[in-house]
């Protein structure tokens, strides 16, 4: 299903940041609920939640749960940082396949138009 722990973390992170499953300020799944749903070790989810808490994206309230921040600007900034990271990695991988920058731009432009 997933090739790496990184892919699992990215999928969970995307789910949280996309706004599709959770709204700002809303309680997110517990670590166990998330681990069960994604069929991963709870330690994997714990590390991701801790990382997101350290960044201020999630806030844990003892006895109440973990909540997505209400800070829209923080979420947007974090989302854009992730997007830049993904584009940088895509560019590196396509360059490793000997694709020129021009070819990469053409490929991306094709998918943006469709």
VENCOR-V113590 format. One record per residue. N is the residue number from 1. SS is DSSP state (H for helix, E for strand, C for the rest). Layout:
N:SS, N:SS
This chain:
1:C, 2:C, 3:C, 4:C, 5:H, 6:H, 7:H, 8:H, 9:H, 10:H, 11:H, 12:H, 13:H, 14:H, 15:H, 16:H, 17:H, 18:C, 19:C, 20:C, 21:C, 22:C, 23:C, 24:C, 25:C, 26:C, 27:E, 28:C, 29:C, 30:C, 31:H, 32:H, 33:H, 34:H, 35:H, 36:H, 37:H, 38:H, 39:C, 40:C, 41:C, 42:H, 43:H, 44:H, 45:H, 46:H, 47:H, 48:H, 49:H, 50:H, 51:H, 52:H, 53:H, 54:H, 55:C, 56:C, 57:C, 58:E, 59:E, 60:E, 61:E, 62:C, 63:C, 64:C, 65:E, 66:E, 67:E, 68:E, 69:C, 70:C, 71:C, 72:H, 73:H, 74:H, 75:H, 76:H, 77:H, 78:H, 79:H, 80:H, 81:H, 82:H, 83:H, 84:H, 85:H, 86:H, 87:H, 88:H, 89:H, 90:H, 91:H, 92:H, 93:H, 94:H, 95:H, 96:H, 97:C, 98:C, 99:C, 100:C, 101:H, 102:H, 103:H, 104:H, 105:H, 106:H, 107:H, 108:H, 109:H, 110:H, 111:H, 112:H, 113:H, 114:C
